[in-house]
Amino acid sequence: MMNESPARVASPCTNVCRMHEASGFCEGCARTIAEIAAWSRADDAARLAILAELPPRRALLVEQGIYSAAEPNV
């Protein structure tokens, strides 16, 4: 029997890696630099907490006309 590792929470990265200076959010995924840097070490609970923060950030960036990926495929 193979010992399969459980699926991890997928990254919201959209490969649009530009930081919006005024907000501090990535224009592609709406995460902060700290969140992006911590993602690979984060457990699923921490990843889900980060993902929960993204919708209002995306809305803010869309409202300001700078969000590059308003409807991410994640």
N, C-alpha and C positions, 0 to 999 in steps of 0.2 A: 504494500500500500504506500502510495506516495504521500509525503508530508507537505501538503500545499499550504502556503501562507495565505491568510485572509486578504481579500481585496482591500486596498487602501482608499481613502477619500481622495478623489482626483483633484489635481490642481486646477484652479480657475484661469490659469494663464492662457492668453489668446495670442501670444507671440507679438504683441504690440507693446514693447517694453520702453515706455517713455513716462517719466515722472512729471506730473503736473505740479509745478513749483508752488503755486499758491495753496493747493489743498494737501500736497504731500502724498497723493494717491497715484498709482499707476493708471495711465490713460487706457490701458488695455484690460486690466483685471480689477482695478480699484483697490488693490492691496497697498499697504505701506511698504517701504523698503525693509523694515524690521520683520514684517509678516512674510515677505517674499524670502528673506534670508533664513527665517526659522522654519519654513514649510517642510523642507526635507527631513528635519529632525523632529517635527511635531507628530504627536500621536493623533489618532482619528478624532478624539474629543476636541483637541486644540484646533485641528483643521476645520471641524464643523463650527466651532466658535468663530473662527475667522470668516468662514463662508456666510455665517449669519449676519455679519457686519456689512457685507458687500451691497445688498440691494439699496439701502438708503444712500450709500456713497455713489453708486451708479446713477441713481436718480439725480443727485446733486450735480454730477459731472454732465449728465445729459442736459439738465436745465441750463447749465452754463455753456452748452454747445461745444464741449471739448471731449466728451467721452467717445472713444473710437469704436467701441464694440458694445452698443447698447443692449444687444441680445446675444450674450455669449452662448456658445454651444456646449455648455457644461451643465 
